[in-house]
Structures are given as C-alpha cells and as structure tokens.
Amino acid sequence: MARIIVTADHEVQGAPPVLLDESVYSVHLSTGHAAMQLIERLGWALSDAEEVERAPRRQFNGRSGSSRATSRQPIQA
C-alpha cells in the first residue's frame, strides 16, 4: 500500500505536524473526478504546511478543526 504523507519543515521542537496521511491506490487516479479530489486534498495539505512554515512559533491547529475548513474552495483544473 502506498501512502502520501505531508509534514511541514519547522523550527519548533518536537515532531512536525502531519497535515496529510492518506493511503492511496490506483483507483484514486482511475477517473478525472477521483484524481482531482486527491489533488485537492494534497493542495490543502501543502497550503497548511506553508502556513506552518510561515509562523513556526504559533500553535497550528490545522484546517480540520477550524472554521476555515468549511471555506475551502475547490481547485479548478
């Protein structure tokens, strides 16, 4: 089984936050819609990682626990 794991480089002590940890299979690329959903989740994780890297001293809670999670916009192809 393959996995996609996104973490951020940061200067805070301890393990970096895991922003995406997902098992992936060929079915995730079997249709354009499924592939775009995977890319969308990857894009959100990359965006969150960049936020962590910009503000390493702040506590980062991720989008899943914040009100920002509902404001995500789909990635347009």
N, C-alpha and C positions, 0 to 999 in steps of 0.2 A: 504494500500500500504506500502510495506517495503522499507527502504532506507539504502544505505551504505554511510556513511559519514566518511571521513578520514581527520583528522587535525593533526597538529604536536604539541608536547609539546615544548614550547619555553619560553625564559626568557625575551622577548621583551614585552613592554607594549602594550595593545590592544588585540583585538581578534586574535587568531591564524589563519593562512591562511587555507582555506578549499581547500584541494588538490583533493578531490573526493566527489561529492554529486550526487548520482545516485539512481533513483527509480529502484527497482528490482522486477521481477516477476518470477514465476516458469518457464516460457518459457526461461529465461536466463540459466536454467540448463537442458533444455529439450533435448539437444544434446551435444555431446562432444565438438563440434566446438563452440557452443554458450557459454558453460561453460568456455572453455579456453579463449575466448575473455573477459569474465567478470574477470577471474583471472588475465589476462594480464593487464587490466586497474587497478585492485586493486594493482598489483605488482608495476606498475609505480607510483601510489599514495604513496605507502609505501616507495619506493625509494626516492621520492621527500620529504616526511616527514622526513626521516633520514637526508637528505641534510639540511633541515631547522634546525633540532636539532643540527647538527654539527657546523653550522655557524649562531647562533641566532642573531648576531649583523648586519649581512649583509641583505640588501634588497633581498627578494626572489621573483622572478617573475614567478616561475613555468615553467614547460616544454612547456606548450601550447603556450607561447609567445616567446619562444626562438628557436634558430636554432637546439637545441638538440632534439626537438620534432620529427624531421624527421630522427634522427639517432637511434630511439628506435629499439631494437631488440626483436623479438617475444620470448616469454617464451617457451622453449622446454619441452614437457611432458616426 
